[in-house]
Amino acid sequence: MNRSGHIIILRPDLDKRNYESSDFMQKNVELLDRLRKLLNFINPSNYRGTGREFFSSAPYFFDADEGIMKHWDTADLKTYDSLLARQQFAKLEEANTPQDTLDDLCFFSFADMQSVYDLIDDKEKYEIVEFIENETTTNSKTLGFDVGYLAADYLVIADTAIKPTWHGPDFDDMQDIVEHLKQLNEHCLFPTLQQANSYRELYLTKSWGEKEMYEGQFTTIQIRTT
């Protein structure tokens, strides 16, 4: 059975803006400039994969033992928006997080995420997307295929071509990567599962890339609108 779920994620143009204005990126602007020129066939503002900022429960968490909502002691709540939405998310996380599993991944239904989205102050900043692991069949809502950690924000299309953060590409060892990236569609995703799998296999051969902690940790993910 293919694992699937839904997430609330920042709009692509806003995610790109946050990334490019970050302190990290300001210190590496020349490298990003070089990458953008090399990959001038990609518009990073169109990236609809899951390697974007998630809406989260931070700074809240639900203490099931005490049956109450708490927040981090160091958190200044004035710096957070949509506090009711974050509290709702914290309740869902407590209810959905599996125990004693290898990756402790949370999978939320559309109804779960809609209940959070309804409480967000600036809804236009976010979208709800569905992700489905290793799903070949597409439909009218399919945006394309991403590659990376399931139900998490590390995706290798994003970290190679859209917003390098952890394992940016080696410019002397990416010509084959570039040829694969030329297959991306208008959403900066692969049109087919086979193309995404081929990119995954190539990426795993790169010494400069992120490594799997266990076989199959990098997976292929179909992204759909809701």
Buried (B, 14 or more C-beta within 10 A) or exposed (E): EEBBBBBBBBBBEBBBEBBBEEEEBEEBEEBBEEBEEBBEEBBBBBBBBBBBBBBBBBBBBBEEEEEEBEBEEEEEEEEEEBBEBBBBBBBBBBEBEEEEEEEEBBBBBEEBBBBBBEBBEEEEBBBBBBBBBBBEEBEEEBBBBBBBBBBBBBBBBBBBBBBBBEBBBEEEEBEEBBEBBEBBBEBBBBBBBEBBBBBBEBBBEBEBBBEEEEEEBBBBBBBBEE
